[in-house]
Amino acid sequence: MHKRYNPWALVYFLIGLVLLLVGVSGVAYATRLDDLIPILGAGVPGLVLTVRAPIYGVAFGDAGVKYSGLLKSRSYTWPEIQEVRPAVVTGTLFSSDVPELLLASGNIDQLSMLAGYGWGNTPNRRVEQLVAELEKARLSAASRHGDHTP
């Protein structure tokens, strides 16, 4: 099983830790109900980031792909995935390259937590490498199971 992490996961974890510490320290000095608002505003997002950041990413192997995002995870077996390809999501200032799964059902699932950012038309090499690894694993699984669909 191969695991690829979001390069920003450490930053998310540290921000979450700071927010969680702010929320916990607010509990120690809370004397009124109004004091709980900053605790909820900082502590809850901090808890989510601190717990989820270490598992952000995509794991893939013989069975398929498991994607772990901010609030939810999803997984697909290789027969459910028709193709793995890069996609470009454009924005106002810059664009991002994301791995995209074209599913056999016709749906598309962009793995946005693994996006790579850049300027201009230069593709993100990390995303290109991840797409190539995922597609290679998909084709390898298809050949082992007798499915010769490219």
Helices and strands as residue ranges (DSSP letters): E 2-5, H 9-29, G 33-35, H 36-38, I 39-43, H 44-52, G 53-55, E 57-60, E 64-68, E 73-77, G 78-80, E 81-90, E 95-103, E 108-110, G 112-114, E 116-118, H 125-144
